[in-house]
Amino acid sequence: MLLEDYKVSKGISKSGKLMYYGRVLKYYLANNVKVSSDTINYIENWIKENLSTTNTYSNALLEQNLIASSLTISAYGATSDQEFFAESFAKWMLTPNDKKNLSWELYNTFFTQVFPALIKEGKVADDAEIEIKKIVELNTNKNSYNLSLGAKPTDGIDSLEYAGDIIGWQNTNYYKSAATSILEQVLSISNSLYYRNSISNYLKSQNGNNTLQDSISNWMYSSYIKASDESIKSFKDYNSNHFSSFESLDTFLQEKTVDKVGNKRIWLSDMYKSIEETYSKSIPTDKNNEYISSWTNDTTISLENVTLELYNYLYSLIGNEEWITKIIYGLVISPDDPLKSDTNEDMTGVLGYTATTAGELTAGGYTTVNSYIVICGSGLLIKDYNYQYKQGWFSSPTQFHVLVHEMGHAMDAFAAKVNDVRNLKNTQESNYSDLYPGEYFGTEVNKKSESTPVSKKESFTYVIGSVIGIMIAAGVIILGFALYKRSKGVRRA
């Protein structure tokens, strides 16, 4: 479903075809859900009547994206395949045990069975199709997730802590935000001549008739079904514990990420100590009351534990110590808020971004090469069960969501990297001080080096960010898009 069209579609960006595992994940989900034929018929008739297209690819794309955004409740994740993958990765890693539901169980199967089997091959999208279909088919159960449940189960999770206990498509603000993003993708690919003001009209009730929202709101009840004890145990058991402590992980990354002038590009303990020294004195003013009240040593320990668990699961996914530092070769956490840009972009609301370079293969085509992450320090201050989660913008309720989200982008990029490039010894060309133009948490870095730039013909960089979304519950004003000052998938040469 969609793979052949996805590869050749002119409406999909080069970055979309390079980092394609969000689409693979949606393909997997679509093959593991049960949907009533009445609902599918309604959606396809809705497309025909409202979008003036009978394009099979457009139909499948809309259906697949709607299904995906029913399972990963994240309006931000609905904006692109890349953001969907990152939000789904964060949902898998960070969902608390008492909130792990049946959709989380599907993701657990994907990330422990499907994803590792695919990424070990190290193939670009054009070469991976047969393997994708084969492995997904081995992990397909059409009855595993029923989107047509119709009512909240009496023995399920009591509450997932969404605002007003209104979940996913049942929340009109979520529907308008996520469905708008999905329709924009469908319309751009199907070359339909519609614009956002037309899209907003599609989402309104027509003469009191049922809307698309009415049709898909019933898809949300399975979200309350608890994940099985077996799946929760399998997640715990999947942790490799390759790094026995935060200290051993920290030492490993320091030794493996030294740049040409002696700076360590991933020095966790140094950054985290600096963060504690800064925020323990004062938490920045937060007009939305979204930040934690104070930063203590316990907060630092929690951040260390999340980081240690994250890297141990990364090792579980790839099973190769040498490749651990090929996922990202640099991590910058900055006290700047907003982050600074060397191209004068407005970074207001950007919590972090992952920059990925890509290069041309001698045999033709492109592959991802390197990634590094930049995080706004204040993004680490957002408290558990925050407004971003409660309104369906972020997929997990956990404080350090931004760190895991950005690592999800890096894993998406690494998965699409061919093995010949993964095994190169000299792919990390940038000095640490060149990665970000502003201030760094941690030991002062050396001044900008006079490093030789990579040939623009051979390499380019995609920057994918993590943005705060604000969806006003009173009324229908959605400010998430207003904060999209940073363009997604920006090409930086």
Stockholm file with secondary structure:
# STOCKHOLM 1.0

chainA/1-493         MLLEDYKVSKGISKSGKLMYYGRVLKYYLANNVKVSSDTINYIENWIKENLSTTNTYSNALLEQNLIASSLTISAYGATSDQEFFAESFAKWMLTPNDKKNLSWELYNTFFTQVFPALIKEGKVADDAEIEIKKIVELNTNKNSYNLSLGAKPTDGIDSLEYAGDIIGWQNTNYYKSAATSILEQVLSISNSLYYRNSISNYLKSQNGNNTLQDSISNWMYSSYIKASDESIKSFKDYNSNHFSSFESLDTFLQEKTVDKVGNKRIWLSDMYKSIEETYSKSIPTDKNNEYISSWTNDTTISLENVTLELYNYLYSLIGNEEWITKIIYGLVISPDDPLKSDTNEDMTGVLGYTATTAGELTAGGYTTVNSYIVICGSGLLIKDYNYQYKQGWFSSPTQFHVLVHEMGHAMDAFAAKVNDVRNLKNTQESNYSDLYPGEYFGTEVNKKSESTPVSKKESFTYVIGSVIGIMIAAGVIILGFALYKRSKGVRRA
#=GR chainA/1-493 SS CCHHHHHHCTTSCHHHHHSCHHHHHHHHHHTTCBCCHHHHHHHHHHHHHHHCCCCHHHHHHHHHHHHHHHHSCCTTGGGCHHHHHHHHHHHHHHCCGGGCBHHHHHHHHIIIIIHHHHHTTCCCHHHHHHHHHHHHHHTCCTTSSBTTCCSCCTTSCSCCCCGGGCCGGGSHHHHHHHHHHHHHHHHHHHTCCCCHHHHHHHTSCSTTCCCHHHHHHGGGGGGGSBCCHHHHHHHHHHCCCCSCSHHHHHHHHHHHCBCTTSCBSCCHHHHHHHHHHHHTTCCCCCTTSCBCSCCCHHHHHHHHHHHHHHHHHHHHHHCCHHHHHHHCSEEEEECCSSCCCTTCCCCTTEEEEEEEEEEECTTSSEEEEEEEEEEEGGGGGBCTTCHHHHTTSSSCCCTTHHHHHHHHHHHHHHHTSCHHHHTCSCCCCSCGGGSCSSCCSSSCCCCCCCCCCCCTTTEEEEEEEEECCCBCSSSSCBCTGGGTTSCTTEEEC
#=GC SS_cons         CCHHHHHHCTTSCHHHHHSCHHHHHHHHHHTTCBCCHHHHHHHHHHHHHHHCCCCHHHHHHHHHHHHHHHHSCCTTGGGCHHHHHHHHHHHHHHCCGGGCBHHHHHHHHIIIIIHHHHHTTCCCHHHHHHHHHHHHHHTCCTTSSBTTCCSCCTTSCSCCCCGGGCCGGGSHHHHHHHHHHHHHHHHHHHTCCCCHHHHHHHTSCSTTCCCHHHHHHGGGGGGGSBCCHHHHHHHHHHCCCCSCSHHHHHHHHHHHCBCTTSCBSCCHHHHHHHHHHHHTTCCCCCTTSCBCSCCCHHHHHHHHHHHHHHHHHHHHHHCCHHHHHHHCSEEEEECCSSCCCTTCCCCTTEEEEEEEEEEECTTSSEEEEEEEEEEEGGGGGBCTTCHHHHTTSSSCCCTTHHHHHHHHHHHHHHHTSCHHHHTCSCCCCSCGGGSCSSCCSSSCCCCCCCCCCCCTTTEEEEEEEEECCCBCSSSSCBCTGGGTTSCTTEEEC
//
